[in-house]
Each structure stands twice: as C-alpha cells, then as structure tokens.
Amino acid sequence: MAHALIVTPYTLRLVVAALVGFDRSAEQAALSLGASQATVFRRITLPMILPGVTGGWMLAFINSFDEVTMSIFVTSPSTVTLPVRMYMYATESIDPLMAAVSALMVAVTAIAMVILDRLYGLDRVLVGRK
C-alpha cells in the first residue's frame, strides 16, 4: 500500500498528460446520441487515454521491482512483496530458482507485449498513434 503512494505521482503524471489534449466533443456526441456514461468511458474515453494509463502501469510495475530497498523499509513485517522475497532468497541460497523466476518474468512480459501488439498494435498503445 505504501509503495502505491510513492508511484502514484509518476502514474498520475502520465495519465494527466494523456488527458491534456483530450477532445471532449466525441464524448458529448456519444452522450447526445443516447450512450450511457459507462459506455462512453469504456468505448471512447478509455481508448483515447490508454497510452497514458498503460505507460503509468508499466512505470509503476517497473519501479516496484527497482525499489527493493524502499519495499523492505516501507512494508509491514507481515507483508513480503515479490522483490523483497527475491532479494531474501538470493542472499540466502545459491540455486537456479532466481534465474527461473527472472526468465518467467521476461517471458510473461514478452507474451503481454505480443498480445498487446496483436490486439491494439504497439504504436497505438505506447505512442498513441491511430
């Protein structure tokens, strides 16, 4: 929870940057044609700000693995996050489990990027091109 407080400004900055050039006329047109607020958000607003949301999520995710020291000192003793668990395991034992976890994380990231590319196109998701 405390880690979320640290990465929220970075994430919020990217989402607000995506909203700066946002044209509300498409939302107003959809509302005037009878779409509900939820439908307008899901079908119009979210796709337009998706690059900022995706970038913020990726930044928060990467930052959570980069800040092991912060995670150690900020979390409670009963909560052990994945970066802290990996750090403790790496300092206590010597076996290929850390390499396997790292390879799994790289594979999951690569699969997620391929899925995003197939569904939306990486240019559209990361850069905001249409």
N, C-alpha and C positions, 0 to 999 in steps of 0.2 A: 504494500500500500504506500509506504513512504517513497519507494522508488518511482511510483506514478507521479508523485508531487514534483520530483526532480525533472522528469522527462516531459511533463505536461507543457511547459512553456515552449519547448522546441516543437512539439507536435502541434500545438495551437498556432504557432507562428506559420507553419506550412499550410494549415487549413485556412487561416485568415488570408494568407497570400493567394490561395485559390479563390477565395470569395471576393477579392478586391475587384477583379474585372468581371464579376458575375453579372449577367444581364437578366434582370427580373421580368422582362417582357414575356419570356417563354412561360414562366410560372403564371403570370397574370392571364395569359391566353388560355392555358390549360384550366385554370380556375373558372374563367368565364365560360368555358365550354362544358363545365359540369364535373370536372375531376375533383376528387376529394383531396384534402391536404396531404394525407398519407400517400396517395397515388402520385401527386405532384412531386413530393420529396423523393419517392422511390424511383420514378421514371424520368424526372427532369433534373432536380437539384443534385441528387447524389451522383449521377453520371458526370455532371459538369464539374463537381468538386472532387471527383475520385482521384485525380493525380495528387492533390494536396493531402487527402486522407491516407492514400497508400504511402506516400512519402513520409508522412508523420508516423504511421505504423511501423514502417521499416526503420526509421531513425530510432524510435523507442525500443524496438526489438534489438537492434544492433547495440545501442547504448546499454541495454541491460546486461549484455554479455561483456561489454568493455569495462564496466564499472564494478568489478568484483569486490574491490576494497570498500566501495560505498555500500554494496549489498551486504557485506559482512557486518558493518557497523550500524546500518540503519534498521535492518530487520530484527525481529524479536528472536530470542534463543529457540523458541519452538518452531519457527519458520525457517526452513532451509531451501533457498532458491537453487535452481539448476546451476548457475555459475559458481555459487558457493560450494555446492556438492561436488562439482567437478574439480574445483581448486583443492578441496579437502582430500578427495580421492587421489589426485595427482601428487600431493605431498606425502601421502601415507603409503602408497603402494606403487609397484612397478609392474604393470601388465598392459596388454594391448586394449583394455577396455576404453581408455580415453581416446585412443585412435579410432576405435569403432564408433563411439559417440560422436566424435568430430566428423567422421565420414558420413554418418547418418544425418547429421545436421546439414552438411553440404548437399547430400542427396535430396533431402526434403526441400531445401531452398531451390535447388535446380528444378525439381518437379513442380514446385509452385510457380517458378518463372515460366516454365514451358506451358503450364495450364493457363496462366495469365496471358501469355502470348497467343495461344490458340483461341481463347475466349474473346479477348479485347484487343490484342496487339500491344506489344510493349511500348511502342511510341505513344499510343493513346493513354495508357495507364501512367507511365512515368513522366512523359513530357507534356501531355495534354493535347497532342495533335489529334485531328479527326480523321 
